[in-house]
Amino acid sequence: DQQVKQNSPSLSVQEGRISILNCDYTNSMFDYFLWYKKYPAEGPTFLISISSIKDKNEDGRFTVFLNKSAKHLSLHIVPSQPGDSAVYFCAATYSGAGSYQLTFGKGTKLSVIP
Amino acid sequence: NAGVTQTPKFRILKIGQSMTLQCTQDMNHNYMYWYRQDPGMGLKLIYYSVGAGITDKGEVPNGYNVSRSTTEDFPLRLELAAPSQTSVYFCASSEGYGYTFGSGTRLTVV
């Protein structure tokens, strides 16, 4: 049973436009959410996170939105750049677990076309 | 600053062979993790450790063993390799939710 779902395996966006990557979760206990970015032949790198007490968090070109009632979060990249082409993983956790374990989605491959 | 170092990067094993995937971190992080990523799938947690001498099972621990004798090292042992263990293995360390991952070990069992 997938607790974190990224239903779009891939997304193509023109350079300069907005990229929107979506993620849904089913576990009501999850209260902290993260996005990781992964290039080929490298490990994932942490990008941005959001706590369930917020509905938005920004870091430069990256913004994450959280809709708790819909159990949905999204990552917005504005403007998109060719270097953003990578696989993006959504991850979630329950902060009371005490071990920082993360549950990952399957990932969305973003291609930014110059 | 090396971060998290995994060796080897690639390995081909025959069914029934054993091997150890090495993982070392130089950030003095207490928490360390082993994940596997199968094609088209997300990362699944195999084992984790909250400090030297303390380890616990994750979502998919069968066929694997770990030890954590020092803060720096967290090796993953495969005792009897099976084709189902063909995957990319990632080690990570953290002091919070922002993990630092190694670059991975691509393992093929034939």
Backbone of each chain as ProteinMPNN parsed JSONL, in Angstrom:
{"seq_chain_A": "DQQVKQNSPSLSVQEGRISILNCDYTNSMFDYFLWYKKYPAEGPTFLISISSIKDKNEDGRFTVFLNKSAKHLSLHIVPSQPGDSAVYFCAATYSGAGSYQLTFGKGTKLSVIP", "coords_chain_A": {"N_chain_A": [[0.846, -1.187, 0.0], [0.776, 2.02, -1.084], [1.864, 4.791, 0.573], [2.718, 7.306, -0.037], [2.213, 9.058, -2.893], [3.161, 9.693, -6.193], [1.782, 10.527, -8.93], [2.403, 11.213, -11.507], [4.69, 10.042, -13.696], [6.437, 11.432, -15.319], [7.322, 14.734, -16.554], [7.297, 17.421, -18.772], [8.616, 20.605, -19.434], [8.82, 23.912, -20.71], [11.773, 25.914, -20.765], [11.983, 28.602, -18.474], [9.283, 28.64, -17.917], [6.693, 27.683, -15.514], [7.151, 24.876, -13.391], [5.222, 22.31, -12.064], [5.039, 19.977, -9.64], [3.397, 17.199, -8.326], [2.101, 15.588, -5.346], [0.593, 13.109, -3.379], [-0.684, 11.917, -0.253], [-1.539, 9.263, 2.022], [-1.472, 8.587, 4.692], [-2.632, 9.774, 7.655], [-1.131, 10.438, 9.825], [1.238, 11.569, 9.002], [3.264, 14.424, 9.251], [5.258, 16.009, 8.351], [6.971, 17.054, 5.504], [8.92, 16.519, 2.578], [10.954, 17.429, -0.25], [13.096, 15.858, -2.533], [15.801, 15.941, -4.835], [17.113, 14.286, -7.654], [19.865, 13.529, -9.6], [21.047, 11.586, -12.423], [23.041, 8.755, -11.601], [23.785, 9.774, -9.165], [23.305, 10.34, -5.614], [20.135, 11.159, -4.016], [19.392, 14.62, -3.291], [18.581, 16.88, -0.706], [15.951, 19.211, -1.036], [13.738, 21.011, -0.307], [11.476, 21.612, 2.42], [8.44, 21.145, 4.394], [6.441, 21.808, 7.203], [3.5, 20.478, 8.799], [2.19, 22.501, 10.085], [2.291, 24.665, 8.535], [1.254, 26.129, 5.379], [2.662, 26.793, 3.219], [5.94, 27.09, 1.877], [8.844, 28.792, 0.977], [11.808, 28.87, -1.034], [13.916, 30.562, -2.666], [13.697, 29.895, -6.052], [11.995, 27.827, -5.604], [8.984, 26.58, -4.318], [6.952, 25.083, -1.918], [3.723, 23.827, -1.49], [1.177, 22.979, 0.816], [-1.723, 21.135, 1.273], [-3.587, 20.173, 3.68], [-6.141, 19.137, 4.16], [-6.794, 17.932, 1.788], [-4.807, 16.146, 1.659], [-2.49, 16.626, 0.113], [0.391, 17.759, -1.608], [2.45, 20.123, -3.349], [5.146, 20.985, -5.514], [6.505, 23.894, -6.721], [8.36, 25.268, -9.315], [9.858, 28.103, -10.308], [11.478, 30.548, -12.266], [11.603, 27.723, -14.485], [14.615, 25.94, -15.157], [17.107, 24.548, -17.375], [18.953, 23.069, -15.861], [17.386, 22.124, -13.843], [16.375, 19.767, -14.624], [15.732, 16.581, -13.657], [15.079, 13.795, -11.417], [12.427, 14.058, -9.168], [11.684, 13.46, -5.859], [9.078, 13.025, -3.608], [8.683, 13.041, -0.097], [7.632, 11.824, 3.108], [6.889, 12.001, 6.629], [6.321, 11.023, 10.069], [6.657, 13.061, 12.715], [6.762, 12.28, 15.34], [7.926, 9.807, 15.444], [10.614, 9.651, 15.974], [12.975, 8.784, 14.748], [13.552, 9.875, 12.348], [12.769, 8.57, 10.017], [11.882, 8.269, 6.608], [9.227, 8.13, 4.228], [9.078, 7.474, 0.885], [7.881, 8.693, -2.299], [7.391, 7.439, -5.708], [8.692, 9.059, -7.474], [9.07, 11.774, -9.861], [10.022, 12.431, -13.101], [11.46, 15.264, -14.246], [11.751, 17.182, -17.127], [13.313, 19.889, -18.469], [12.972, 21.891, -21.15], [15.152, 23.534, -23.292]], "CA_chain_A": [[0.0, 0.0, 0.0], [1.628, 3.195, -1.222], [1.411, 5.868, 1.441], [3.085, 8.554, -0.703], [1.983, 8.778, -4.308], [3.448, 10.689, -7.213], [1.066, 9.851, -10.007], [2.956, 11.556, -12.821], [6.067, 9.565, -13.79], [7.291, 12.38, -16.02], [6.764, 16.055, -16.843], [8.164, 18.249, -19.625], [8.278, 22.019, -19.31], [9.738, 24.805, -21.417], [12.623, 26.783, -19.945], [11.376, 29.884, -18.13], [7.901, 28.468, -17.457], [6.542, 27.086, -14.189], [7.018, 23.419, -13.244], [4.427, 21.945, -10.888], [5.113, 18.554, -9.358], [2.367, 16.892, -7.343], [2.311, 14.46, -4.445], [-0.534, 12.826, -2.488], [-0.356, 10.966, 0.805], [-2.724, 8.632, 2.6], [-1.319, 8.404, 6.133], [-2.998, 11.0, 8.37], [-0.124, 10.721, 10.853], [2.344, 12.326, 8.427], [3.172, 15.829, 9.592], [6.41, 16.726, 7.83], [7.066, 16.646, 4.11], [10.16, 16.98, 1.974], [11.236, 17.124, -1.644], [14.472, 15.574, -2.867], [16.107, 16.009, -6.263], [18.129, 13.283, -7.939], [20.458, 13.436, -10.924], [21.528, 10.238, -12.735], [24.301, 8.278, -11.02], [24.065, 10.463, -7.909], [22.289, 10.161, -4.595], [19.197, 12.284, -3.895], [19.792, 15.754, -2.449], [17.463, 17.561, -0.08], [15.617, 20.441, -1.737], [12.889, 21.899, 0.472], [10.564, 20.864, 3.284], [7.341, 21.898, 4.983], [5.762, 21.21, 8.336], [2.044, 20.518, 8.651], [1.639, 23.711, 10.683], [2.332, 25.69, 7.503], [0.681, 25.708, 4.106], [3.539, 27.24, 2.134], [7.324, 27.382, 2.232], [9.577, 29.228, -0.212], [13.264, 28.948, -1.002], [14.342, 30.985, -3.99], [12.762, 29.548, -7.137], [11.228, 26.644, -5.199], [7.935, 26.778, -3.323], [6.129, 23.905, -1.653], [2.401, 24.107, -0.954], [0.579, 21.829, 1.492], [-3.17, 21.174, 1.504], [-3.768, 19.05, 4.603], [-7.478, 18.539, 4.04], [-6.772, 17.089, 0.59], [-3.603, 15.3, 1.755], [-1.829, 16.899, -1.158], [1.377, 18.827, -1.653], [2.992, 20.368, -4.677], [6.399, 21.735, -5.619], [6.504, 24.814, -7.844], [9.684, 25.768, -9.681], [9.653, 29.265, -11.177], [11.267, 29.935, -13.567], [12.308, 26.457, -14.668], [15.88, 26.035, -15.871], [17.553, 23.217, -17.835], [19.624, 22.381, -14.756], [16.383, 21.529, -12.948], [16.017, 18.449, -15.155], [16.135, 15.577, -12.659], [13.943, 13.099, -10.807], [12.045, 14.675, -7.905], [10.998, 12.552, -4.941], [8.333, 13.531, -2.469], [8.862, 12.17, 1.067], [6.805, 12.221, 4.242], [7.229, 11.328, 7.878], [5.627, 11.378, 11.299], [7.74, 13.601, 13.537], [6.792, 11.609, 16.632], [8.568, 8.493, 15.349], [11.885, 9.769, 16.688], [14.148, 8.252, 14.07], [13.66, 10.59, 11.072], [12.501, 7.711, 8.871], [11.089, 8.894, 5.552], [8.522, 7.311, 3.239], [9.266, 8.158, -0.386], [7.106, 8.366, -3.48], [8.15, 6.799, -6.782], [9.447, 10.063, -8.21], [8.627, 12.351, -11.131], [11.162, 12.886, -13.89], [11.223, 16.564, -14.853], [12.626, 17.574, -18.231], [13.143, 21.29, -18.828], [13.414, 21.989, -22.542], [15.692, 24.89, -23.572]], "C_chain_A": [[0.887, 1.245, 0.0], [1.087, 4.318, -0.368], [1.736, 7.245, 0.867], [3.037, 8.293, -2.202], [2.369, 9.971, -5.181], [2.931, 10.079, -8.502], [1.563, 10.196, -11.4], [4.399, 11.083, -12.891], [6.999, 10.582, -14.452], [6.541, 13.666, -16.32], [7.775, 16.804, -17.71], [7.675, 19.689, -19.594], [9.287, 22.836, -20.106], [10.531, 25.647, -20.42], [11.922, 28.122, -19.711], [9.947, 29.778, -17.625], [7.888, 27.842, -16.065], [6.454, 25.561, -14.299], [6.223, 23.173, -11.973], [4.449, 20.431, -10.743], [4.184, 18.248, -8.185], [2.658, 15.631, -6.545], [1.078, 14.321, -3.545], [-0.096, 11.821, -1.431], [-1.634, 10.45, 1.439], [-2.662, 8.53, 4.121], [-1.57, 9.722, 6.871], [-1.991, 11.377, 9.451], [1.034, 11.565, 10.312], [2.172, 13.817, 8.748], [4.39, 16.63, 9.144], [6.717, 16.155, 6.464], [8.308, 17.282, 3.48], [10.163, 16.668, 0.486], [12.743, 16.932, -1.799], [14.601, 15.582, -4.381], [17.227, 15.017, -6.534], [18.564, 13.364, -9.403], [20.921, 12.0, -11.159], [22.886, 9.96, -12.101], [24.72, 9.053, -9.77], [23.008, 10.094, -6.889], [21.334, 11.349, -4.578], [19.785, 13.383, -3.015], [18.546, 16.462, -1.949], [17.222, 18.905, -0.753], [14.861, 21.425, -0.837], [11.939, 21.058, 1.31], [9.451, 21.769, 3.798], [6.742, 21.11, 6.135], [4.264, 21.359, 8.155], [1.411, 21.74, 9.311], [1.645, 24.88, 9.691], [1.581, 25.203, 6.274], [1.548, 26.121, 2.918], [4.938, 27.461, 2.678], [8.087, 27.694, 0.955], [11.079, 29.195, 0.026], [13.731, 29.275, -2.412], [13.302, 30.667, -5.042], [11.805, 28.42, -6.76], [10.231, 27.001, -4.103], [7.185, 25.477, -3.159], [4.831, 24.359, -0.993], [1.834, 22.833, -0.341], [-0.907, 22.076, 1.714], [-3.508, 19.96, 2.357], [-5.122, 18.376, 4.428], [-7.542, 17.604, 2.842], [-5.64, 16.071, 0.635], [-2.792, 15.404, 0.469], [-0.769, 17.968, -0.967], [1.919, 18.953, -3.067], [4.268, 21.196, -4.555], [6.325, 22.58, -6.879], [7.924, 25.308, -8.07], [9.462, 26.89, -10.704], [10.867, 30.196, -11.124], [12.062, 28.635, -13.684], [13.564, 26.674, -15.517], [16.318, 24.639, -16.31], [18.244, 22.406, -16.755], [18.674, 21.777, -13.745], [15.951, 20.15, -13.433], [16.608, 17.362, -14.268], [14.884, 14.79, -12.27], [13.689, 13.724, -9.435], [11.226, 13.686, -7.081], [10.308, 13.357, -3.856], [8.531, 12.543, -1.317], [8.044, 12.712, 2.226], [7.211, 11.43, 5.473], [6.308, 11.785, 8.998], [6.679, 11.809, 12.3], [7.821, 12.94, 14.9], [7.508, 10.274, 16.625], [9.946, 8.493, 15.974], [13.117, 9.275, 15.966], [14.356, 8.888, 12.704], [13.485, 9.684, 9.861], [11.608, 8.447, 7.888], [10.427, 7.83, 4.691], [8.533, 8.091, 1.938], [8.21, 7.752, -1.409], [8.013, 7.787, -4.553], [8.974, 7.779, -7.603], [8.76, 10.527, -9.476], [9.851, 12.869, -11.854], [10.788, 14.177, -14.603], [12.24, 16.817, -15.957], [12.308, 19.022, -18.576], [13.795, 21.505, -20.187], [13.908, 23.405, -22.829], [14.939, 25.571, -24.701]], "O_chain_A": [[1.64, 1.493, 0.941], [-0.046, 4.755, -0.57], [1.109, 8.238, 1.235], [3.733, 7.416, -2.714], [1.955, 11.104, -4.933], [3.578, 9.213, -9.092], [1.186, 9.541, -12.372], [5.26, 11.652, -12.22], [8.2, 10.597, -14.183], [5.311, 13.702, -16.342], [8.969, 16.815, -17.411], [6.48, 19.958, -19.713], [10.467, 22.489, -20.169], [10.02, 26.038, -19.37], [11.341, 28.7, -20.63], [9.443, 30.698, -16.981], [8.937, 27.513, -15.51], [5.778, 25.027, -15.178], [6.514, 23.755, -10.928], [3.95, 19.7, -11.598], [4.189, 18.954, -7.177], [3.364, 14.732, -7.002], [0.582, 15.314, -3.012], [0.762, 10.975, -1.686], [-2.675, 11.107, 1.402], [-3.699, 8.4, 4.771], [-0.804, 10.674, 6.724], [-1.996, 12.508, 9.939], [1.737, 12.211, 11.089], [1.102, 14.394, 8.551], [4.54, 17.795, 9.514], [6.727, 14.939, 6.271], [8.688, 18.408, 3.798], [9.468, 15.764, 0.023], [13.549, 17.708, -1.285], [13.657, 15.277, -5.109], [18.174, 14.908, -5.754], [17.744, 13.28, -10.318], [21.163, 11.268, -10.199], [23.762, 10.823, -12.071], [25.88, 8.994, -9.363], [21.94, 9.595, -7.244], [21.675, 12.426, -5.066], [20.575, 13.113, -2.11], [17.573, 16.622, -2.685], [18.164, 19.654, -1.013], [15.311, 22.553, -0.637], [11.631, 19.921, 0.953], [9.507, 22.991, 3.66], [6.561, 19.895, 6.048], [3.804, 22.254, 7.446], [0.222, 21.994, 9.121], [1.084, 25.942, 9.963], [1.302, 24.012, 6.139], [1.219, 25.84, 1.766], [5.113, 27.954, 3.792], [7.994, 26.961, -0.03], [11.558, 29.455, 1.13], [13.919, 28.386, -3.242], [12.157, 31.11, -4.946], [10.897, 28.098, -7.527], [10.576, 27.632, -3.103], [6.82, 24.836, -4.144], [4.839, 25.166, -0.064], [1.985, 21.745, -0.897], [-1.3, 23.1, 2.274], [-3.693, 18.858, 1.841], [-5.222, 17.154, 4.54], [-8.256, 16.601, 2.869], [-5.528, 15.227, -0.254], [-2.459, 14.404, -0.166], [-0.984, 18.956, -0.265], [1.854, 18.02, -3.867], [4.439, 21.989, -3.629], [6.109, 22.06, -7.973], [8.606, 25.716, -7.13], [8.954, 26.663, -11.803], [11.26, 30.605, -10.031], [13.096, 28.483, -13.033], [13.576, 27.471, -16.454], [15.94, 23.649, -15.684], [18.132, 21.18, -16.734], [19.091, 21.005, -12.881], [15.236, 19.44, -12.725], [17.826, 17.237, -14.145], [13.781, 15.08, -12.733], [14.613, 13.898, -8.641], [10.217, 13.151, -7.54], [10.897, 14.261, -3.263], [8.545, 11.332, -1.54], [7.794, 13.914, 2.314], [7.791, 10.348, 5.381], [5.612, 12.795, 8.886], [7.516, 10.998, 12.698], [8.856, 13.029, 15.56], [7.687, 9.662, 17.679], [10.41, 7.459, 16.455], [14.214, 9.339, 16.521], [15.255, 8.478, 11.97], [13.998, 9.991, 8.785], [10.688, 9.162, 8.285], [10.994, 6.763, 4.454], [8.06, 9.226, 1.88], [7.71, 6.627, -1.395], [9.222, 7.654, -4.365], [9.862, 7.367, -8.35], [7.981, 9.796, -10.089], [10.629, 13.647, -11.302], [9.906, 14.187, -15.462], [13.445, 16.681, -15.746], [11.176, 19.349, -18.933], [15.001, 21.327, -20.353], [13.17, 24.37, -22.632], [15.259, 26.704, -25.062]]}, "seq_chain_B": "NAGVTQTPKFRILKIGQSMTLQCTQDMNHNYMYWYRQDPGMGLKLIYYSVGAGITDKGEVPNGYNVSRSTTEDFPLRLELAAPSQTSVYFCASSEGYGYTFGSGTRLTVV", "coords_chain_B": {"N_chain_B": [[35.24, 18.108, 2.043], [33.919, 15.003, 2.501], [31.386, 13.851, 3.021], [28.987, 11.421, 2.608], [30.219, 8.305, 1.906], [30.121, 5.657, -0.31], [31.004, 2.314, -1.033], [31.311, -0.737, -2.968], [30.893, 1.05, -6.156], [29.688, -0.327, -8.212], [28.597, -3.725, -8.636], [28.609, -7.139, -9.468], [27.017, -10.016, -8.531], [26.891, -13.542, -7.976], [24.121, -15.782, -7.623], [23.527, -16.743, -4.316], [26.007, -15.96, -3.364], [27.832, -13.852, -1.032], [28.118, -10.5, 0.26], [29.446, -7.332, 1.388], [28.216, -4.099, 1.591], [29.746, -1.056, 1.816], [29.59, 1.845, 3.921], [30.385, 5.073, 4.841], [30.46, 7.968, 6.857], [31.403, 11.397, 7.38], [30.426, 13.402, 8.959], [29.714, 13.276, 11.545], [27.149, 12.434, 12.16], [24.39, 11.111, 13.974], [22.3, 9.521, 13.029], [21.777, 6.989, 10.665], [21.076, 5.371, 7.516], [19.884, 2.774, 5.355], [18.726, 2.497, 2.12], [16.92, 1.025, -0.616], [16.527, 1.24, -4.13], [14.408, 0.27, -6.553], [13.877, -0.177, -10.112], [11.811, 2.39, -11.386], [10.576, 2.752, -9.0], [10.059, 4.089, -5.681], [12.301, 5.0, -2.96], [13.009, 2.495, -0.641], [13.114, 1.728, 2.783], [15.61, -0.162, 4.318], [17.239, -0.825, 6.632], [17.94, 1.006, 9.647], [19.828, 3.233, 11.808], [20.148, 4.703, 14.981], [22.291, 5.476, 16.351], [25.653, 4.627, 17.412], [25.913, 1.172, 17.898], [23.193, 0.718, 17.926], [20.609, -0.516, 16.063], [17.876, -0.935, 13.734], [15.066, -2.524, 12.101], [13.798, -1.659, 8.875], [11.397, -1.117, 6.303], [11.861, -3.188, 4.427], [13.619, -5.511, 5.372], [14.357, -8.179, 5.015], [16.783, -10.633, 4.197], [18.974, -9.119, 4.568], [21.584, -7.736, 6.691], [22.829, -5.582, 9.295], [25.323, -3.583, 10.956], [26.54, -1.389, 13.517], [29.159, -0.276, 14.656], [30.698, 1.95, 15.031], [30.323, 5.567, 15.014], [30.816, 6.506, 12.467], [30.635, 4.434, 10.516], [28.486, 2.235, 8.668], [27.861, -0.593, 7.663], [26.25, -2.725, 5.219], [25.119, -5.975, 4.987], [24.8, -8.663, 2.734], [23.811, -11.887, 2.826], [23.071, -14.326, 1.412], [22.881, -13.971, -1.72], [20.168, -13.053, -3.828], [18.238, -12.949, -6.897], [16.186, -11.074, -6.54], [17.338, -9.122, -5.063], [18.659, -7.464, -6.715], [19.324, -4.188, -7.356], [19.55, -0.605, -6.735], [21.454, 0.646, -4.182], [21.275, 2.895, -1.535], [23.0, 4.692, 0.897], [22.531, 6.789, 3.716], [22.912, 9.662, 5.862], [21.991, 11.59, 8.761], [21.071, 14.416, 10.869], [18.622, 15.17, 11.212], [15.703, 15.69, 9.238], [16.705, 16.32, 6.765], [18.379, 14.5, 4.794], [21.752, 13.398, 4.009], [22.836, 11.829, 1.238], [24.732, 9.03, -0.021], [26.398, 8.244, -3.162], [25.483, 5.882, -4.146], [25.232, 2.272, -4.697], [25.274, 0.109, -7.318], [23.853, -2.925, -7.655], [23.892, -6.101, -9.118], [22.409, -9.222, -9.278], [23.046, -12.363, -10.48]], "CA_chain_B": [[34.286, 17.405, 2.907], [33.477, 13.87, 1.689], [29.967, 13.561, 3.201], [28.703, 9.996, 2.744], [30.954, 7.56, 0.89], [29.686, 4.264, -0.486], [31.797, 1.449, -1.91], [31.725, -0.28, -4.298], [29.862, 1.725, -6.945], [29.031, -1.356, -9.016], [29.01, -5.074, -8.285], [27.801, -8.248, -9.969], [27.106, -11.167, -7.65], [26.162, -14.746, -8.37], [23.138, -16.247, -6.641], [24.09, -17.467, -3.19], [27.21, -15.309, -2.836], [27.587, -12.827, -0.018], [28.972, -9.325, 0.135], [29.162, -6.212, 2.281], [28.234, -2.755, 1.031], [30.336, -0.181, 2.824], [29.098, 3.212, 4.012], [31.107, 5.874, 5.84], [30.137, 9.405, 6.847], [32.374, 12.178, 8.152], [29.707, 14.57, 9.487], [29.397, 12.975, 12.938], [25.705, 12.267, 12.305], [23.978, 9.946, 14.753], [21.337, 8.699, 12.308], [22.197, 6.472, 9.365], [19.993, 4.609, 6.881], [20.095, 2.093, 4.078], [17.541, 2.412, 1.265], [17.091, 0.454, -1.937], [15.635, 1.793, -5.15], [14.171, -0.584, -7.705], [13.485, 0.639, -11.27], [10.461, 2.951, -11.379], [10.014, 2.738, -7.646], [10.674, 4.988, -4.718], [13.294, 4.415, -2.076], [12.425, 1.739, 0.469], [14.048, 1.647, 3.903], [16.019, -1.527, 4.664], [17.622, -0.748, 8.042], [18.424, 2.305, 10.083], [20.54, 3.248, 13.085], [20.025, 5.995, 15.669], [23.551, 5.742, 17.013], [26.539, 3.467, 17.476], [25.414, 0.042, 18.661], [21.726, 0.625, 17.881], [20.061, -0.629, 14.718], [16.497, -1.433, 13.702], [14.579, -2.882, 10.778], [12.916, -0.778, 8.147], [10.271, -1.722, 5.598], [12.233, -4.372, 3.641], [14.887, -5.972, 5.931], [14.664, -9.596, 4.797], [17.932, -10.914, 3.34], [20.047, -8.165, 4.876], [21.969, -7.491, 8.077], [23.645, -4.392, 9.47], [25.976, -3.367, 12.245], [26.974, 0.006, 13.687], [30.125, -0.315, 15.752], [31.208, 3.316, 15.199], [29.429, 6.594, 14.477], [31.112, 6.775, 11.066], [30.444, 3.331, 9.579], [27.21, 1.518, 8.733], [27.89, -1.553, 6.549], [25.073, -3.559, 4.926], [25.573, -7.311, 4.614], [23.913, -9.595, 2.043], [24.387, -13.199, 3.129], [22.801, -15.27, 0.318], [22.311, -13.072, -2.715], [19.071, -13.538, -4.666], [17.934, -11.993, -7.983], [15.287, -10.023, -6.045], [18.14, -8.086, -4.421], [19.177, -6.587, -7.753], [18.777, -2.879, -7.042], [20.533, 0.416, -6.384], [21.425, 0.808, -2.735], [21.731, 4.201, -1.072], [23.225, 4.938, 2.308], [22.327, 8.198, 4.048], [23.065, 10.017, 7.271], [21.292, 12.836, 9.083], [20.76, 14.8, 12.231], [17.253, 15.652, 11.08], [15.046, 15.108, 8.072], [17.462, 16.583, 5.545], [19.412, 13.48, 4.668], [22.845, 13.433, 3.039], [22.936, 10.512, 0.625], [25.866, 8.645, -0.828], [26.104, 8.198, -4.591], [24.809, 4.629, -4.461], [25.886, 1.047, -5.181], [24.393, -0.632, -8.234], [24.12, -4.352, -7.468], [23.171, -7.041, -9.978], [22.561, -10.627, -8.858], [22.755, -13.201, -11.661]], "C_chain_B": [[33.628, 16.275, 2.122], [31.982, 13.603, 1.838], [29.748, 12.087, 3.486], [29.36, 9.266, 1.58], [30.505, 6.114, 0.87], [30.657, 3.537, -1.412], [31.251, 0.029, -1.856], [30.61, 0.491, -4.995], [29.057, 0.728, -7.764], [29.505, -2.727, -8.529], [28.052, -6.046, -8.938], [28.057, -9.447, -9.065], [26.408, -12.359, -8.273], [25.2, -15.132, -7.245], [23.846, -17.057, -5.554], [25.367, -16.877, -2.616], [26.824, -14.283, -1.777], [28.51, -11.643, -0.271], [28.549, -8.287, 1.166], [29.267, -4.912, 1.51], [28.705, -1.817, 2.141], [29.736, 1.216, 2.754], [29.816, 3.922, 5.143], [30.696, 7.324, 5.709], [31.098, 10.146, 7.767], [31.741, 13.419, 8.771], [29.3, 14.383, 10.952], [27.884, 12.882, 13.186], [25.393, 11.021, 13.118], [23.13, 8.976, 13.919], [21.893, 8.282, 10.947], [21.149, 5.495, 8.845], [20.534, 3.87, 5.66], [18.74, 2.009, 3.36], [17.909, 1.643, -0.005], [16.086, 1.086, -2.883], [15.573, 0.836, -6.324], [13.679, 0.277, -8.865], [12.03, 1.104, -11.2], [9.802, 3.009, -10.02], [10.696, 3.781, -6.783], [11.711, 4.264, -3.894], [12.583, 3.71, -0.917], [13.489, 1.512, 1.536], [14.325, 0.194, 4.27], [16.301, -1.616, 6.168], [18.004, 0.687, 8.354], [19.088, 2.176, 11.444], [20.419, 4.638, 13.691], [21.287, 6.344, 16.445], [24.386, 4.481, 17.05], [25.945, 2.406, 18.401], [23.922, -0.173, 18.624], [21.258, 0.587, 16.431], [18.635, -1.157, 14.793], [16.072, -1.651, 12.262], [13.713, -1.773, 10.202], [11.809, -1.56, 7.48], [10.62, -3.053, 4.929], [13.548, -4.975, 4.134], [15.308, -7.395, 5.563], [15.803, -9.785, 3.807], [19.13, -10.033, 3.604], [20.351, -8.169, 6.374], [22.841, -6.249, 8.136], [24.332, -4.442, 10.823], [26.391, -1.899, 12.314], [27.904, 0.055, 14.908], [30.729, 1.061, 16.024], [30.184, 4.304, 14.663], [29.59, 6.718, 12.966], [30.622, 5.696, 10.098], [29.126, 2.594, 9.791], [27.16, 0.541, 7.564], [26.6, -2.368, 6.451], [25.561, -4.887, 4.375], [24.46, -8.063, 3.902], [24.521, -10.978, 2.202], [24.245, -14.199, 1.988], [22.095, -14.491, -0.782], [21.252, -13.772, -3.571], [18.784, -12.51, -5.751], [17.046, -10.836, -7.527], [16.057, -8.891, -5.349], [18.887, -7.218, -5.431], [18.512, -5.22, -7.592], [19.922, -1.864, -6.956], [20.371, 0.7, -4.899], [22.023, 2.165, -2.35], [21.873, 4.194, 0.444], [23.036, 6.434, 2.551], [22.601, 8.413, 5.524], [22.337, 11.33, 7.513], [21.364, 13.137, 10.561], [19.365, 15.388, 12.267], [16.675, 15.024, 9.832], [15.792, 15.359, 6.773], [18.632, 15.629, 5.429], [20.537, 13.944, 3.747], [23.022, 12.008, 2.533], [24.316, 10.306, 0.014], [25.439, 8.538, -2.288], [25.559, 6.849, -5.045], [25.733, 3.498, -4.881], [24.885, 0.317, -6.058], [24.772, -2.09, -8.18], [23.249, -5.176, -8.405], [23.458, -8.451, -9.492], [22.118, -11.518, -10.016], [22.881, -14.691, -11.317]], "O_chain_B": [[32.868, 16.531, 1.188], [31.352, 13.167, 0.875], [30.252, 11.557, 4.476], [29.095, 9.566, 0.416], [30.506, 5.431, 1.895], [31.076, 4.073, -2.438], [30.768, -0.391, -0.805], [29.497, 0.575, -4.474], [27.863, 0.928, -7.983], [30.638, -2.886, -8.075], [26.842, -5.822, -8.967], [29.206, -9.84, -8.865], [25.441, -12.2, -9.018], [25.441, -14.843, -6.073], [24.655, -17.938, -5.843], [25.778, -17.239, -1.513], [25.662, -13.902, -1.644], [29.543, -11.768, -0.928], [27.459, -8.35, 1.735], [30.275, -4.647, 0.854], [28.149, -1.786, 3.239], [29.412, 1.712, 1.675], [29.851, 3.431, 6.272], [30.593, 7.855, 4.603], [31.549, 9.618, 8.783], [32.441, 14.384, 9.076], [28.622, 15.234, 11.526], [27.4, 13.205, 14.271], [26.055, 9.994, 12.969], [23.23, 7.76, 14.082], [22.405, 9.103, 10.186], [20.426, 4.871, 9.621], [21.504, 4.29, 5.03], [17.753, 1.521, 3.911], [19.07, 1.618, -0.412], [14.963, 1.42, -2.505], [16.572, 0.617, -7.009], [13.121, 1.35, -8.638], [11.127, 0.298, -10.978], [8.608, 3.284, -9.908], [11.768, 4.287, -7.115], [11.972, 3.078, -4.092], [11.674, 4.265, -0.299], [14.624, 1.148, 1.227], [13.401, -0.585, 4.503], [15.668, -2.395, 6.88], [18.341, 1.474, 7.469], [18.943, 1.17, 12.138], [20.57, 5.639, 12.991], [21.349, 7.375, 17.115], [23.893, 3.391, 16.757], [25.534, 2.695, 19.525], [23.417, -1.129, 19.213], [21.478, 1.528, 15.669], [18.235, -1.753, 15.793], [16.623, -1.062, 11.332], [13.007, -1.059, 10.914], [11.332, -2.556, 8.024], [9.779, -3.951, 4.864], [14.526, -4.96, 3.386], [16.459, -7.781, 5.766], [15.81, -9.193, 2.727], [20.171, -10.167, 2.96], [19.52, -8.543, 7.202], [23.509, -5.898, 7.163], [23.975, -5.225, 11.704], [26.57, -1.249, 11.284], [27.49, 0.378, 16.022], [31.218, 1.314, 17.124], [29.272, 3.916, 13.933], [28.623, 7.0, 12.259], [30.232, 6.013, 8.974], [28.702, 2.356, 10.922], [26.488, 0.811, 6.569], [25.95, -2.659, 7.454], [26.326, -4.924, 3.411], [23.326, -8.111, 4.378], [25.643, -11.211, 1.753], [25.221, -14.86, 1.633], [20.871, -14.364, -0.781], [21.419, -14.921, -3.98], [19.052, -11.324, -5.56], [17.142, -9.735, -8.069], [15.495, -7.83, -5.079], [19.658, -6.339, -5.047], [17.29, -5.104, -7.681], [21.095, -2.214, -7.085], [19.266, 0.965, -4.427], [23.118, 2.528, -2.779], [20.983, 3.749, 1.169], [23.349, 7.251, 1.685], [22.534, 7.485, 6.33], [22.093, 12.093, 6.579], [21.666, 12.277, 11.389], [18.977, 16.03, 13.243], [17.104, 13.948, 9.414], [15.54, 14.68, 5.777], [19.732, 15.91, 5.904], [20.333, 14.753, 2.842], [23.32, 11.095, 3.304], [24.98, 11.253, -0.408], [24.266, 8.717, -2.614], [25.207, 6.691, -6.214], [26.849, 3.718, -5.349], [23.796, -0.048, -5.614], [25.864, -2.473, -8.599], [22.036, -4.983, -8.482], [24.616, -8.83, -9.315], [20.978, -11.445, -10.475], [22.673, -15.544, -12.181]]}, "name": "protein", "num_of_chains": 2, "seq": "DQQVKQNSPSLSVQEGRISILNCDYTNSMFDYFLWYKKYPAEGPTFLISISSIKDKNEDGRFTVFLNKSAKHLSLHIVPSQPGDSAVYFCAATYSGAGSYQLTFGKGTKLSVIPNAGVTQTPKFRILKIGQSMTLQCTQDMNHNYMYWYRQDPGMGLKLIYYSVGAGITDKGEVPNGYNVSRSTTEDFPLRLELAAPSQTSVYFCASSEGYGYTFGSGTRLTVV"}
